[in-house]
């Protein structure tokens, strides 16, 4: 019985990033005694031992499981523990099990020496060897745009430059190009800072909202490193600007308030940036397929931006800059095998969402070329002449192929593409589970490409978790224990 309770106690510590010695605190001991006077929580050294044992068991189970997994994808990023001046490299693994997308943190390694591409490559290969992961089953490796990570990743598997990171660059570049936008952002930031520093102004703002029967929303301050924090600041300002103007007027600070023209311009900027915020949120999930959403979302963004009608010259220029940024960074994405195949093999999208019909046709042709094992659908309108001389048979075959647009098309691929697309909220993995026997070759290809992670967001979440493990009160924790805790806390429910 004690072993079972200890096990639950350890998982509680792992999942909540609690100190190893929490079982020794007076308040907790008294609480446990009230529940069961015979139970004594493990002390710090015992907790460490139990976590190490749990790590070894779960690692062995996952290694055994991964030996049967056909395809995986990887993401990686770097992070620095400022309190201890320790650099970490994270590595996350993504795979499909029983038609569910799974993620796990393989390594949170302390990184020694210079972060060169060759050193990173060595760390990655050592981690993969430790987990007995063969490079042949790795479909992709996603990192940010840092040259050292890109080069190291390309030595392991086909590389993907994090889509979320690229979108961030598109927006940041566009915002930085226009000084007038920077001035508007600074003006809003000045107002937000004033309210944040003044309890009186903030209280009056809340009272004014309450007087109007509105919810008590708080102002949001932006962070220089993330464009979406600027978006959230501007968006919240637009929600509160009437009440803000009222408070500033009656507080004698009307001089820092914005004009109606400035407010209108900010409103248009927010409506433009909202497109990119929606895309970023949509593609940042780990529990659902995201790789196949990239082409449809980029195509939709281009259409939406093209149709937007703005009154202000600033927002018009912003739209033009954003459209150029999308073309520069994603102009060739529909020719990229990893993105194109995953979109075509997602029954919700198929060929529908390609911006370029020519690129779509090209990638369908290439996908068709990978399905040579299945008998092709040949229904030539021109019948073959059995008495035809051999010298002319090659010519006649080409004539029949040109006469029939579907000649040479893999029968399974043709039937799949001709079928109606599924509703957008459908689960493509369930579709392939149900149609495994109908299109077995397509099924296998779909599971291969839908495994891919198009962003390095999972690694960012990993380091957010690491940050909650390494706190001011817990800054002496060893990197080896950080690695074990990050791995254990990342395990899917089915592995616990």
BAVODO-543857 format. One record per residue (C-alpha): residue in one letter; residue number from 1; x, y, z. Coordinates in nm, 3 decimals, padded with zeros to 5 digits. Each point is the difference from the previous one (the first is absolute). Layout:
N
  code  pos        u        v        w
     a  NUM        X        Y        Z
...
//
This chain:
496
  code  pos        u        v        w
     x    1   00.000   00.000   00.000
     x    2   00.279   00.244   00.090
     x    3   00.169  -00.064  -00.335
     x    4  -00.319   00.099  -00.185
     x    5  -00.040   00.319   00.205
     x    6   00.369   00.085  -00.046
     x    7  -00.043  -00.040  -00.376
     x    8  -00.292   00.247  -00.003
     x    9   00.202   00.233   00.221
     x   10   00.292  -00.002  -00.246
     x   11  -00.226   00.067  -00.298
     x   12  -00.152   00.290   00.193
     x   13   00.348   00.149   00.046
     x   14   00.094  -00.060  -00.365
     x   15  -00.316   00.142  -00.157
     x   16  -00.009   00.307   00.222
     x   17   00.375   00.077   00.002
     x   18   00.012  -00.016   00.380
     x   19   00.316  -00.004   00.217
     x   20   00.140  -00.343   00.089
     x   21  -00.016   00.082   00.370
     x   22  -00.367   00.102   00.002
     x   23  -00.083  -00.313   00.199
     x   24   00.215   00.130   00.285
     x   25  -00.186   00.330   00.052
     x   26  -00.194   00.023   00.327
     x   27  -00.324   00.108  -00.157
     x   28   00.003  -00.284  -00.251
     x   29   00.093  -00.264   00.259
     x   30  -00.290   00.113   00.220
     x   31  -00.234  -00.007  -00.297
     x   32   00.102  -00.358  -00.087
     x   33  -00.035  -00.112   00.362
     x   34  -00.356   00.133   00.000
     x   35  -00.074  -00.224  -00.297
     x   36   00.198  -00.305   00.112
     x   37   00.206   00.010   00.318
     x   38   00.192  -00.312  -00.105
     x   39   00.133   00.141  -00.328
     x   40   00.332   00.186  -00.009
     x   41   00.083   00.183  -00.327
     x   42   00.343  -00.075  -00.147
     x   43   00.275   00.244   00.091
     x   44   00.222   00.182  -00.249
     x   45   00.256  -00.277  -00.064
     x   46  -00.272  -00.262  -00.032
     x   47  -00.192   00.222  -00.242
     x   48   00.312   00.031  -00.220
     x   49   00.047  -00.375   00.003
     x   50  -00.364  -00.068  -00.090
     x   51   00.009   00.254  -00.284
     x   52   00.317  -00.162  -00.141
     x   53  -00.162  -00.343   00.019
     x   54  -00.317   00.130  -00.165
     x   55   00.205   00.164  -00.275
     x   56   00.189  -00.323  -00.074
     x   57  -00.323  -00.201  -00.017
     x   58  -00.184   00.247  -00.222
     x   59   00.301   00.051  -00.223
     x   60   00.028  -00.375  -00.052
     x   61  -00.371  -00.025  -00.079
     x   62   00.017   00.285  -00.250
     x   63   00.310  -00.144  -00.169
     x   64  -00.178  -00.332  -00.044
     x   65  -00.307   00.176  -00.134
     x   66   00.198   00.215  -00.245
     x   67   00.161  -00.307  -00.152
     x   68  -00.336  -00.068  -00.168
     x   69  -00.076   00.359  -00.104
     x   70   00.034   00.052  -00.375
     x   71   00.036   00.378  -00.019
     x   72   00.097   00.280   00.236
     x   73   00.079   00.371  -00.024
     x   74   00.226   00.216   00.218
     x   75   00.016   00.357   00.127
     x   76   00.285   00.171   00.180
     x   77   00.096   00.334   00.153
     x   78   00.244   00.149   00.247
     x   79  -00.060   00.167   00.338
     x   80   00.208   00.158   00.274
     x   81  -00.058  -00.039   00.374
     x   82   00.100   00.355   00.096
     x   83   00.015  -00.067   00.375
     x   84   00.270  -00.267  -00.045
     x   85   00.142   00.111  -00.336
     x   86  -00.066  -00.347  -00.144
     x   87  -00.088  -00.053  -00.366
     x   88  -00.250  -00.272  -00.093
     x   89  -00.093  -00.162  -00.329
     x   90  -00.346  -00.152  -00.028
     x   91  -00.111  -00.281  -00.229
     x   92  -00.364  -00.102  -00.038
     x   93  -00.136  -00.304  -00.183
     x   94  -00.336  -00.025  -00.179
     x   95  -00.170  -00.314  -00.131
     x   96  -00.340  -00.155  -00.065
     x   97  -00.121  -00.281   00.224
     x   98  -00.338  -00.166  -00.047
     x   99  -00.095   00.290  -00.228
     x  100   00.076   00.264   00.263
     x  101   00.280   00.255  -00.023
     x  102   00.245  -00.038   00.290
     x  103   00.284   00.220   00.124
     x  104   00.276  -00.062   00.250
     x  105   00.311   00.184   00.116
     x  106   00.296  -00.226  -00.077
     x  107   00.277   00.218   00.138
     x  108   00.060   00.322   00.188
     x  109   00.377  -00.012  -00.018
     x  110   00.251   00.228   00.166
     x  111   00.207   00.138  -00.288
     x  112   00.374   00.044   00.045
     x  113   00.230   00.199  -00.226
     x  114  -00.080   00.205  -00.309
     x  115  -00.338  -00.052  -00.164
     x  116   00.145  -00.078  -00.341
     x  117  -00.191  -00.202  -00.256
     x  118   00.239  -00.296   00.038
     x  119  -00.033   00.000   00.380
     x  120  -00.379   00.018  -00.021
     x  121  -00.004  -00.279  -00.257
     x  122   00.204  -00.217   00.235
     x  123  -00.241   00.070   00.287
     x  124  -00.299  -00.089  -00.220
     x  125   00.158  -00.324  -00.125
     x  126   00.101  -00.105   00.352
     x  127  -00.356   00.061   00.121
     x  128  -00.149  -00.201  -00.286
     x  129   00.246  -00.283   00.060
     x  130  -00.088   00.002   00.369
     x  131  -00.365  -00.051  -00.093
     x  132   00.080  -00.250  -00.278
     x  133  -00.169   00.217  -00.262
     x  134   00.114  -00.078  -00.353
     x  135   00.035   00.304  -00.228
     x  136  -00.194  -00.187  -00.272
     x  137  -00.328   00.047   00.186
     x  138   00.042   00.376   00.057
     x  139  -00.225   00.188  -00.244
     x  140   00.108   00.352   00.098
     x  141   00.195   00.210   00.249
     x  142  -00.141   00.343   00.091
     x  143   00.203   00.284   00.151
     x  144   00.003   00.378  -00.011
     x  145   00.202   00.187  -00.261
     x  146   00.333   00.002   00.187
     x  147   00.266  -00.119  -00.245
     x  148   00.166  -00.238   00.249
     x  149  -00.327  -00.178   00.083
     x  150  -00.103  -00.011  -00.367
     x  151   00.327  -00.155  -00.113
     x  152   00.003  -00.253   00.284
     x  153  -00.361  -00.100  -00.066
     x  154   00.058  -00.042  -00.374
     x  155   00.271  -00.256   00.081
     x  156  -00.266  -00.209   00.176
     x  157  -00.315   00.031  -00.213
     x  158  -00.184   00.237  -00.240
     x  159  -00.009   00.337   00.174
     x  160  -00.300   00.228   00.062
     x  161   00.051   00.361   00.099
     x  162  -00.260   00.054   00.274
     x  163  -00.308   00.148  -00.169
     x  164  -00.099   00.193   00.312
     x  165   00.347   00.156   00.007
     x  166  -00.025   00.097  -00.367
     x  167  -00.341   00.158   00.053
     x  168   00.148   00.193   00.291
     x  169   00.274   00.132  -00.230
     x  170  -00.253   00.098  -00.269
     x  171  -00.195   00.211   00.248
     x  172   00.301   00.145   00.185
     x  173   00.170   00.103  -00.324
     x  174  -00.319   00.169  -00.121
     x  175  -00.057   00.184   00.327
     x  176   00.360   00.121   00.019
     x  177   00.002   00.135  -00.354
     x  178  -00.258   00.271   00.072
     x  179   00.109   00.263   00.251
     x  180  -00.359   00.124   00.030
     x  181  -00.111  -00.337   00.137
     x  182   00.286   00.005   00.251
     x  183  -00.113   00.345   00.114
     x  184  -00.359  -00.122   00.048
     x  185   00.119  -00.304   00.197
     x  186   00.219   00.224   00.218
     x  187  -00.294   00.234   00.066
     x  188  -00.220  -00.291   00.113
     x  189   00.284  -00.146   00.206
     x  190   00.042   00.336   00.179
     x  191  -00.368  -00.001   00.097
     x  192   00.011  -00.362   00.113
     x  193   00.313   00.060   00.208
     x  194  -00.163   00.304   00.164
     x  195  -00.304  -00.204   00.106
     x  196   00.214  -00.296   00.110
     x  197   00.202   00.226   00.232
     x  198  -00.302   00.182   00.145
     x  199  -00.239  -00.185   00.231
     x  200  -00.229   00.304  -00.009
     x  201  -00.033   00.008  -00.380
     x  202  -00.044  -00.378  -00.018
     x  203  -00.269   00.009   00.268
     x  204  -00.184   00.280  -00.181
     x  205   00.021  -00.199  -00.325
     x  206  -00.155  -00.305   00.167
     x  207  -00.271   00.215   00.160
     x  208  -00.086   00.157  -00.336
     x  209  -00.030  -00.347  -00.155
     x  210  -00.218  -00.113   00.289
     x  211  -00.219   00.310  -00.031
     x  212  -00.069  -00.092  -00.364
     x  213  -00.074  -00.361   00.094
     x  214   00.309  -00.127  -00.181
     x  215   00.247  -00.267   00.109
     x  216   00.311   00.114   00.188
     x  217   00.268  -00.050  -00.261
     x  218   00.360   00.084   00.082
     x  219   00.245   00.179  -00.225
     x  220   00.273  -00.215  -00.156
     x  221   00.363   00.109  -00.029
     x  222   00.198  -00.119  -00.302
     x  223   00.330  -00.189   00.000
     x  224   00.262   00.116  -00.248
     x  225   00.094  -00.352  -00.117
     x  226  -00.350  -00.110  -00.108
     x  227  -00.221   00.175  -00.253
     x  228  -00.314  -00.169   00.132
     x  229   00.045   00.171   00.337
     x  230  -00.014   00.332  -00.189
     x  231  -00.313  -00.127  -00.173
     x  232  -00.160  -00.091   00.334
     x  233   00.090   00.343   00.141
     x  234  -00.155   00.182  -00.296
     x  235  -00.303  -00.229  -00.005
     x  236  -00.070   00.057   00.369
     x  237   00.054   00.373  -00.038
     x  238  -00.268   00.006  -00.272
     x  239  -00.239  -00.177   00.236
     x  240   00.063   00.255   00.276
     x  241   00.079   00.321  -00.187
     x  242  -00.334   00.171   00.079
     x  243   00.042  -00.057   00.373
     x  244   00.371   00.089  -00.019
     x  245  -00.081   00.333  -00.167
     x  246  -00.261   00.073   00.267
     x  247   00.248  -00.067   00.284
     x  248   00.278   00.201  -00.165
     x  249  -00.234   00.294  -00.058
     x  250  -00.114   00.021   00.362
     x  251   00.353  -00.062   00.130
     x  252   00.148   00.295  -00.186
     x  253   00.208  -00.220  -00.232
     x  254  -00.194   00.050  -00.321
     x  255   00.320   00.109  -00.176
     x  256   00.132  -00.359  -00.027
     x  257  -00.327  -00.141  -00.133
     x  258  -00.027  -00.100  -00.365
     x  259  -00.200   00.179  -00.267
     x  260  -00.299  -00.156  -00.175
     x  261   00.209  -00.043  -00.316
     x  262   00.273  -00.183   00.195
     x  263  -00.256  -00.226   00.168
     x  264  -00.157  -00.082  -00.337
     x  265   00.343  -00.088  -00.139
     x  266   00.081  -00.224   00.297
     x  267  -00.334  -00.174  -00.048
     x  268   00.091  -00.076  -00.362
     x  269   00.347  -00.123   00.100
     x  270  -00.156  -00.235   00.257
     x  271  -00.241  -00.141  -00.259
     x  272   00.295  -00.073  -00.232
     x  273   00.223  -00.156   00.265
     x  274  -00.291  -00.211   00.126
     x  275   00.040  -00.218  -00.310
     x  276   00.353  -00.095   00.105
     x  277  -00.094  -00.051   00.363
     x  278  -00.272  -00.245  -00.100
     x  279   00.242  -00.195  -00.220
     x  280   00.267  -00.011   00.272
     x  281  -00.248  -00.132   00.258
     x  282  -00.141  -00.253  -00.247
     x  283   00.335  -00.157  -00.091
     x  284   00.144  -00.009   00.353
     x  285  -00.185  -00.310   00.121
     x  286   00.160  -00.334   00.081
     x  287  -00.304  -00.223   00.048
     x  288  -00.138   00.042  -00.354
     x  289   00.141  -00.006  -00.352
     x  290   00.151   00.339  -00.093
     x  291   00.236  -00.061  -00.294
     x  292  -00.287  -00.033  -00.250
     x  293  -00.153   00.330   00.115
     x  294   00.295   00.216  -00.109
     x  295  -00.069   00.023  -00.375
     x  296  -00.376   00.066   00.047
     x  297   00.068   00.265   00.266
     x  298   00.269   00.182  -00.200
     x  299  -00.225  -00.004  -00.308
     x  300  -00.292   00.132   00.207
     x  301   00.217   00.275   00.149
     x  302   00.098   00.117  -00.350
     x  303  -00.364   00.013  -00.110
     x  304  -00.116   00.180   00.316
     x  305   00.275   00.262  -00.022
     x  306  -00.074   00.055  -00.367
     x  307  -00.369   00.063   00.073
     x  308   00.047   00.228   00.301
     x  309  -00.099   00.361  -00.066
     x  310   00.167   00.258   00.223
     x  311  -00.058   00.375   00.034
     x  312   00.342   00.087   00.140
     x  313   00.319   00.011  -00.205
     x  314   00.198  -00.155   00.286
     x  315  -00.214  -00.314   00.015
     x  316  -00.002  -00.022  -00.382
     x  317   00.379   00.001  -00.003
     x  318   00.004  -00.258   00.279
     x  319  -00.214  -00.237  -00.207
     x  320   00.229   00.040  -00.302
     x  321   00.307  -00.069   00.214
     x  322  -00.159  -00.307   00.160
     x  323  -00.098  -00.142  -00.337
     x  324   00.356   00.042  -00.126
     x  325   00.129  -00.165   00.316
     x  326  -00.228  -00.301  -00.051
     x  327   00.115  -00.033  -00.361
     x  328   00.366   00.023   00.097
     x  329  -00.019  -00.258   00.279
     x  330  -00.277  -00.231  -00.121
     x  331  -00.002   00.053  -00.377
     x  332   00.138  -00.349  -00.068
     x  333  -00.179  -00.187   00.277
     x  334  -00.249  -00.167  -00.237
     x  335   00.295  -00.162  -00.177
     x  336   00.145  -00.128   00.327
     x  337  -00.055  -00.374   00.019
     x  338  -00.057  -00.011   00.376
     x  339  -00.268   00.269  -00.001
     x  340  -00.163  -00.088  -00.333
     x  341  -00.029  -00.375   00.062
     x  342  -00.141   00.048   00.349
     x  343  -00.263   00.239  -00.137
     x  344  -00.096  -00.230  -00.287
     x  345  -00.023  -00.296   00.238
     x  346  -00.222   00.184   00.247
     x  347  -00.360  -00.083  -00.104
     x  348  -00.115   00.342   00.124
     x  349   00.217   00.191  -00.247
     x  350   00.135  -00.212  -00.288
     x  351   00.038   00.230  -00.306
     x  352  -00.254   00.257   00.111
     x  353   00.224   00.240   00.189
     x  354   00.298   00.035  -00.233
     x  355   00.049   00.361  -00.110
     x  356   00.174  -00.113  -00.321
     x  357  -00.178  -00.257  -00.217
     x  358   00.326  -00.065  -00.185
     x  359   00.189  -00.081   00.320
     x  360  -00.288  -00.221   00.112
     x  361   00.005  -00.198  -00.326
     x  362   00.378  -00.038   00.025
     x  363  -00.016  -00.139   00.355
     x  364  -00.290  -00.233  -00.084
     x  365   00.216  -00.137  -00.282
     x  366   00.295  -00.049   00.235
     x  367  -00.219  -00.165   00.262
     x  368  -00.138  -00.226  -00.271
     x  369   00.356  -00.100  -00.084
     x  370   00.049  -00.135   00.352
     x  371  -00.295  -00.236  -00.041
     x  372   00.140  -00.220  -00.275
     x  373  -00.065  -00.319   00.193
     x  374  -00.375   00.015  -00.054
     x  375  -00.152  -00.078  -00.336
     x  376  -00.067   00.317  -00.200
     x  377  -00.345   00.093  -00.128
     x  378   00.030  -00.018  -00.378
     x  379  -00.314   00.069  -00.196
     x  380   00.133   00.117  -00.335
     x  381  -00.267   00.122  -00.241
     x  382   00.207  -00.129  -00.292
     x  383   00.015  -00.378  -00.011
     x  384   00.333  -00.165  -00.062
     x  385   00.052  -00.172  -00.335
     x  386   00.118  -00.354   00.065
     x  387   00.146  -00.022  -00.353
     x  388   00.190   00.324   00.032
     x  389   00.377  -00.029  -00.069
     x  390   00.220   00.024   00.309
     x  391   00.175   00.307  -00.134
     x  392  -00.327   00.199   00.030
     x  393  -00.120  -00.131   00.334
     x  394   00.191   00.261   00.201
     x  395  -00.154   00.277  -00.207
     x  396  -00.351  -00.143   00.036
     x  397   00.041  -00.031   00.377
     x  398   00.089   00.370   00.022
     x  399  -00.303   00.092  -00.211
     x  400  -00.230  -00.194   00.232
     x  401   00.157   00.167   00.306
     x  402  -00.048   00.348  -00.147
     x  403  -00.358  -00.084  -00.099
     x  404  -00.094  -00.096   00.355
     x  405   00.077   00.254   00.274
     x  406  -00.026  -00.269   00.268
     x  407   00.230  -00.248  -00.172
     x  408   00.297  -00.077   00.221
     x  409  -00.183   00.115   00.311
     x  410   00.022  -00.246   00.284
     x  411  -00.348  -00.144   00.046
     x  412  -00.003   00.049   00.377
     x  413   00.126   00.358  -00.026
     x  414  -00.255   00.083  -00.271
     x  415  -00.293  -00.136   00.201
     x  416   00.122   00.171   00.316
     x  417   00.043   00.339  -00.165
     x  418  -00.335  -00.028  -00.180
     x  419  -00.187  -00.062   00.327
     x  420  -00.148   00.295   00.190
     x  421   00.219   00.175   00.254
     x  422  -00.087  -00.046   00.366
     x  423  -00.124   00.281   00.226
     x  424   00.292   00.207   00.131
     x  425  -00.052  -00.109   00.363
     x  426   00.017  -00.370  -00.090
     x  427   00.292  -00.210   00.117
     x  428   00.210  -00.113  -00.301
     x  429   00.155  -00.284   00.202
     x  430  -00.342  -00.153   00.064
     x  431  -00.069   00.024  -00.374
     x  432   00.315  -00.197  -00.079
     x  433  -00.079  -00.249   00.274
     x  434  -00.337  -00.065  -00.164
     x  435   00.146  -00.014  -00.352
     x  436   00.316  -00.197   00.068
     x  437  -00.126  -00.299  -00.201
     x  438  -00.139   00.213  -00.284
     x  439   00.325   00.187  -00.073
     x  440   00.280  -00.179   00.189
     x  441   00.288   00.171  -00.181
     x  442  -00.152   00.344   00.040
     x  443  -00.071  -00.084   00.364
     x  444   00.367  -00.073   00.065
     x  445   00.116   00.316  -00.175
     x  446  -00.257   00.208   00.189
     x  447   00.122  -00.123   00.339
     x  448   00.356   00.077  -00.106
     x  449  -00.059   00.361  -00.100
     x  450  -00.270   00.092   00.252
     x  451   00.247  -00.081   00.279
     x  452   00.203   00.312  -00.084
     x  453   00.015   00.295   00.241
     x  454   00.021   00.329  -00.196
     x  455   00.099   00.215   00.299
     x  456   00.250  -00.018   00.285
     x  457  -00.270   00.110   00.245
     x  458   00.019  -00.338   00.183
     x  459   00.360   00.084   00.096
     x  460  -00.103   00.347   00.114
     x  461  -00.261  -00.162   00.223
     x  462   00.267  -00.239   00.126
     x  463   00.219   00.287   00.114
     x  464  -00.297   00.172   00.156
     x  465  -00.040  -00.319   00.202
     x  466   00.372  -00.001   00.079
     x  467  -00.035   00.357   00.124
     x  468  -00.265  -00.112   00.247
     x  469   00.232  -00.278   00.119
     x  470   00.302   00.227   00.047
     x  471  -00.124   00.273   00.234
     x  472   00.166   00.240   00.245
     x  473  -00.076  -00.243   00.282
     x  474   00.111  -00.295  -00.208
     x  475   00.299   00.137  -00.190
     x  476   00.242  -00.269   00.117
     x  477  -00.175  -00.280  -00.184
     x  478   00.245  -00.194  -00.218
     x  479  -00.042  -00.002  -00.381
     x  480  -00.028  -00.380   00.002
     x  481  -00.305   00.028   00.224
     x  482  -00.148   00.274  -00.219
     x  483   00.031  -00.239  -00.294
     x  484  -00.179  -00.280   00.186
     x  485  -00.280   00.223   00.127
     x  486  -00.061   00.152  -00.345
     x  487  -00.019  -00.346  -00.154
     x  488  -00.235  -00.142   00.262
     x  489  -00.231   00.302  -00.002
     x  490  -00.027  -00.015  -00.380
     x  491  -00.118  -00.363  -00.018
     x  492  -00.346  -00.052  -00.153
     x  493  -00.265  -00.135   00.233
     x  494   00.016  -00.342  -00.166
     x  495   00.367  -00.039   00.109
     x  496  -00.053   00.085   00.366
//
